[in-house]
Amino acid sequence: MTLEKPHYIPPVTVASAAEKGLALRQKFRRGGTTIGVARARDLKNRRPVSDDVMKRMARYFARHKVDKRAENFGNDEDPSAGYIAWLLWGGDAGRTWAQGQVQARNKRSVH
């Protein structure tokens, strides 16, 4: 018997942040990588996210939290590249969601 790997549907708040990131990237022509853009498209369309992707998201946010200190982070009129990239991965809502899912998964695997 094979165990089904869990998949998680991105919340609307995460999808909205990713959509905003895609719009800002198109308008300002900066921020994010091809991987970030692909992730944003999946999140925006609320495609199921695997455990592996969830872990990648949590790692992304852990590595890039320093980007929040940049000038124009959070400025929708002249956004920093880091702000756009952050949004592509689901923004603050994405960070909270990914960290929560990874922590819950880790607790379940311990028991």
C-alpha positions in Angstrom: 0.0 0.0 0.0 1.4 3.4 -1.0 0.7 6.4 1.1 -0.8 9.4 -0.7 1.5 12.5 -0.3 -0.4 15.5 1.0 -1.1 18.5 -1.1 -2.2 21.9 0.1 -4.4 24.4 -1.6 -3.1 27.9 -1.3 -5.4 30.2 0.6 -7.0 33.2 -1.2 -4.7 35.6 0.6 -1.6 33.8 -0.7 -3.1 33.7 -4.2 -3.8 37.4 -4.1 -0.3 38.3 -3.0 1.2 36.1 -5.9 -1.1 37.8 -8.4 -0.1 41.2 -7.1 3.6 40.2 -7.5 3.0 39.1 -11.0 1.3 42.4 -11.9 4.1 44.5 -10.3 6.8 42.4 -12.0 5.1 43.0 -15.4 4.7 46.7 -14.7 8.2 47.4 -13.3 10.2 44.7 -15.2 12.1 43.5 -12.1 11.9 41.2 -9.2 11.9 37.4 -8.9 13.4 34.6 -11.0 11.8 32.2 -13.4 11.2 29.8 -10.5 9.5 32.6 -8.5 7.3 33.5 -11.5 6.3 29.8 -11.9 5.6 29.5 -8.2 3.5 32.7 -8.4 1.4 31.3 -11.3 0.7 28.1 -9.3 -0.2 30.0 -6.2 -2.4 32.6 -8.1 -4.3 29.7 -9.7 -4.5 27.9 -6.3 -2.9 24.8 -7.7 -2.2 22.1 -5.0 1.2 22.5 -3.4 3.2 19.4 -2.4 5.1 18.9 0.9 8.4 19.5 -1.0 7.2 22.8 -2.5 5.9 23.8 0.9 9.3 23.2 2.4 10.9 25.2 -0.4 8.6 28.1 0.3 9.4 28.1 4.0 13.2 28.0 3.1 12.7 30.9 0.6 11.1 33.1 3.3 13.7 32.2 5.9 16.5 33.2 3.5 14.9 36.3 2.2 13.4 37.9 5.3 16.4 40.3 5.1 14.8 41.7 1.9 12.1 43.3 4.0 14.7 45.9 5.2 15.3 47.2 1.7 14.3 50.7 0.6 10.9 50.6 -1.1 10.0 47.2 0.3 6.2 47.4 0.4 6.0 50.4 -1.9 3.5 49.6 -4.6 4.5 52.8 -6.5 8.2 52.0 -6.8 8.7 48.5 -5.4 12.0 47.0 -4.6 12.9 43.8 -6.6 12.9 42.0 -3.2 9.3 43.1 -2.5 8.1 41.9 -5.9 9.9 38.5 -5.4 8.5 38.2 -1.9 5.0 38.7 -3.3 5.6 36.1 -6.0 6.1 33.5 -3.3 2.8 34.5 -1.6 4.0 37.5 0.5 3.5 37.6 4.3 0.5 35.3 3.9 2.6 32.8 2.1 5.3 32.9 4.7 2.8 32.3 7.5 1.0 29.5 5.6 4.2 27.7 4.6 5.8 27.9 8.0 2.6 26.7 9.7 2.2 23.8 7.3 5.8 22.7 7.7 5.7 23.0 11.5 2.4 21.0 11.6 3.9 18.3 9.3 7.0 18.1 11.4 4.9 17.6 14.6 2.8 14.8 12.9 6.0 13.0 11.8 7.4 13.0 15.3 4.4 11.2 16.8 
